[in-house]
Amino acid sequence: MRKALALVTLLLTVAACGGGTTTQSGPIKVTLIQGLAGEEFYETMACGAKAKAKELGVQLDVQGPQKFDPTLQTPIVNSVIASKPSAILIAPTDVKALIAPLTQAKQQDIKIILVDTVVDDPNIGLSRISSDNVKGGAAAAKALAEQIGDKGKALVISTDPGVSSVDARIKGFEEEIKANHPGISYLGVQYSHNDVSEASKIVNAALAKDPDLAGIFATNLNSATGAGSALQQAGKLDKVKMVGFDAGPAQVKQLQDGVVSALIAQLPGEIGAKGVEQAVAAVKGQPVTASIPTDSTIVTKQNLNTPEIQKVLYKAGC
């Protein structure tokens, strides 16, 4: 009886480390499924993951959809599951739509690590690694408040509701504005559906309704691109300040050209590297960390060329 109890205790202990026992033989195979293939944030993430995979002797494959769209990402997930990797790192493109395919992966004992974005099911994702997007949204609010003299009307333009990362940025922005910037009149959030022309239309309508608009927080590149185009055409670039998110080549050019006044840079390379570390731990039955937040940095024209900022700018390839 004591031997039986000891065996049960041992099995429970192993199961608590990395989500279950493993029969892994041969090299560990990990697939990173990006939110959007070719986008600098996800390419920088892939570079961090590749470097860590090489260091740990892991076979890493990288795939991703051509648009940030769950209907395009889901078939990729299904195909990856069929290839039976040891683990999947994934940036889900929707908090609900990816639950079903990732549940299928989990049922086949494929270890799942969520990077950048998440799903609503807390049972999916042995580790969730992402920027502290609430904190990043608050940083955007502080940066915008500084740019507009802590007064005036401010608008948020985002992609679509249901994307965990940008939803959190909005939350952080709203909380910071309401708590600490009484001189700023918050006009709420409008959604561009990640479409440049739609973001431009939103800003044109906002300027018609509120010609004294002081600031815009654009939660992603396409929102900032469309908003910047509208501001430029209206001759408002100097009068309406904008803070954008991320720090790829296109965003940095927007900063240099005066389209945005500040950027919030994440650390996607670190997210990718930590994702591989957690995947390997899970496959080996070792302890994993359930939640790993990473930092963000405010980038302006004034600090753009400093060594510290140059290190956090995204790249198009390794």
BELGI-V232709 format. One record per backbone hydrogen bond with DSSP energy under -1.0 kcal/mol. CO is the residue of the C=O (numbers start at 0). NH is the residue of the N-H. If there is no record, write none. Layout:
co=[CO;CO]
nh=[NH;NH]
This chain:
co=[0;1;2;3;4;5;6;7;8;9;10;11;13;27;28;28;29;30;31;32;35;38;39;40;41;42;43;44;45;46;47;48;49;50;51;52;58;60;62;64;66;68;68;69;72;73;74;75;76;77;78;80;85;86;87;88;89;94;95;97;98;99;100;101;102;104;105;110;111;112;113;114;120;126;127;128;129;130;131;132;133;134;135;136;137;138;139;140;141;142;143;144;151;152;152;153;154;155;156;157;158;161;162;163;164;165;166;167;168;169;170;171;172;173;174;175;176;180;182;184;187;189;191;194;195;196;197;198;199;200;201;202;203;204;205;209;213;214;215;216;219;220;221;222;223;224;225;226;227;228;229;230;231;235;240;241;241;242;243;246;247;248;249;250;251;252;253;253;254;261;262;263;264;266;267;268;269;270;271;272;273;274;275;276;277;278;279;280;281;289;291;293;296;298;299;302;305;306;308]
nh=[4;5;6;7;8;9;10;11;12;13;14;15;16;58;85;86;60;88;62;90;38;42;43;44;45;46;47;48;49;50;51;52;53;54;55;57;29;31;33;36;68;71;72;73;76;77;78;79;80;81;82;83;110;30;112;32;114;119;98;101;102;103;104;105;106;109;108;87;125;89;128;116;123;113;291;115;293;132;135;136;137;138;139;140;141;142;143;144;145;146;147;149;184;213;214;186;216;189;218;191;192;94;166;167;168;169;170;171;172;173;174;175;176;177;178;179;180;183;151;153;155;157;194;198;199;200;201;202;203;204;205;206;207;208;209;212;240;154;242;156;223;224;225;226;227;228;229;230;231;232;233;235;234;239;215;260;261;217;263;313;251;252;253;254;255;256;258;259;257;243;298;245;296;270;271;272;273;274;275;276;277;278;279;280;281;282;283;285;284;127;129;131;264;262;303;305;309;310;311]
